[in-house]
Amino acid sequence: MSGAMRRSQQGRTKSRRITRMTHAVSHTSITHAAQQAQQWVNELARDLDWNEQSAFRLLKAVLHTLRDWLSPEEMADLSAQLPTLIRGIYFEGWNPAEPTWERKKSDFVICVRNSFGYEPEIDTDKAIGAVFRLLDRHISHGEIVQVRNSMKKSLRHLWPEE
């Protein structure tokens, strides 16, 4: 076998190894991301004594409402600390052209309720607070303080200081 053929064969072998390694890393990363997202949903479901489907719907509704109420800078800072799949949920349907404006706590609750779906037996304020406590457990204290401080005072009552 000539030197050129040997180098070509070695190149193909190396390329296959890299492809297998990349596939293994990608699979591991996706699995880890799914496990993190599932952990968040499971924690929220346990905190509220809800099923996972309802907990996921609530998490999504609160994250979307929170995202739409934060400044672009604060929204980006918070997103940087979210697990990969939760970050995808956070940005799903986001329209950066929509401006943010000052709103009341009741507006926030109504937005969450409209997104989640109204269920009379659910205390929406308590449910929102459970999502905020979940964020408290998983996001750095400094970022949580910045997010809270960027909110209107009436809305901060939903996000109690731990």
N, C-alpha and C positions, 0 to 999 in steps of 0.2 A: 504494500500500500504506500502510495506516495505521501510526502509530507503535507501537501495541500489537502489531500483526501482525509488524512488523519485529523488535521485541524478543523476541517469542515464537519467531520463526524463529532469531534469533541465539542464544537460550537452548538450542534443540535442537541447533544446530551445535556450540556449546560443549560440551554434554553428550556428543555423539558423540566429540568430540576427547578429552575427559577419559576416556571409556570406552576409546578406542583406546590412549591413553597408559597407562592402568592395566593394560590387557591386555598391552602391550609390556613394562612393568616387571615384571608378574607372570611373564610367560614368561621374561624374562631372569633373574629371581630363582630360578625353579624350575630353569632350565638350570644356573645357577651352583651351586645347592645340589646338584644331581645330579653335577656335575663334581667338586665337593669330596668328596662321599661316594665316588665312583668312585676318586678319587686315593688316599684312605685305603685302600680295599680293594686297589688295585693295589700300593701301597707294601708292605702287609702280605704280599700274595701273593709279591712279589719278594723280600722279606726272608726268607721261609720256603721259597721255591722251591715254592710251592703254586699250584693253580689259583684263580681268583677266587672261585668258589663256596665252596670250603673256607675261604678267607681270610675271606669275609663271615660264614660260620657261626661261625668262631672269634671274630671281632670282636664279633659279637652276644652270644655266650656269655660272653665275658670282661666286656663292658660290663654285661650284666645281673647277673652275679655281683658285680662291683665295686659297682654301684649298690645292690644289696641288702645289702652289707656296710658301706656308709658311713652316717654319721649323716645325717638329712634335710638339715641345713645344708650339710654337705660335699658331699652328693650334688647339691644345687641349685647350689652354687658351681662344681662341675666341669661340670655340664650347661650352664651359661651360656657356657662356652668351646668347646663342641662345635659343629661345623657343623650347620645346620638338620636335614638328614636323618639324620645320625648321632645327633643329640639325640632325634629321633623313635624311632630304634631303641633308644636308651638307655632311654627311658621306656615302650616297648612292654611291655604286660603287668604294669606296676608296680602293686603293691597297697600304698598308703601305710599301711594298717592293720596290715600285718605288721611286728612289732617287729624291731629289729636286736639282735644279741647277740654276745658274744665267741665267736669260733670259731678253730680252728687252721688253719694253712696247708693241711694235708691236706684239710680240709673245703672250702676254696676250690677246690682242684684237683679234688676230686670233683664239686663243683657245676658247674664248667666242663666237665668230662668228660661229665657226665650231660646237660648242655644241648647240647654239641657233638656228642656221640655218641662212643662209645669206638672208637678205631682203634689197635690194638696197635703199629703202626709209628710212631705219633706220640709224641714226647716232650712231654707236656702242660706240664711246667714251662717248657721252652724256648719252646713256643708262646705261653704266657701272657706270658712275658718279652718276646716280640716285640711283642705288643699294648701292653705297658707302654712299650716303647721308641718305638712309634708315637705314643703319647700324649705322651711326652717331647718329641718333635719338634714337636708341634702345639699343646700347651697351655703356658701361661706357667709358667716355672720356679717361681714362688711358689706357684701352685696345685698343682703336682706335689708340692712339698715338703709342703704341707698334707695332701694326700691320703696320701702315704707315711707321714707322721707319725701319721696317724689309724689306720693299720693295725697289727696285731700285728707284733712284731719278726720272727717266723718268716716271715710273709707278705712282709715288706719285701725279703727275699732274692730273691723273684721279680722285684722291681722295682729293679734295680740303679741306684745313683746314677751319673749320667753325669758 
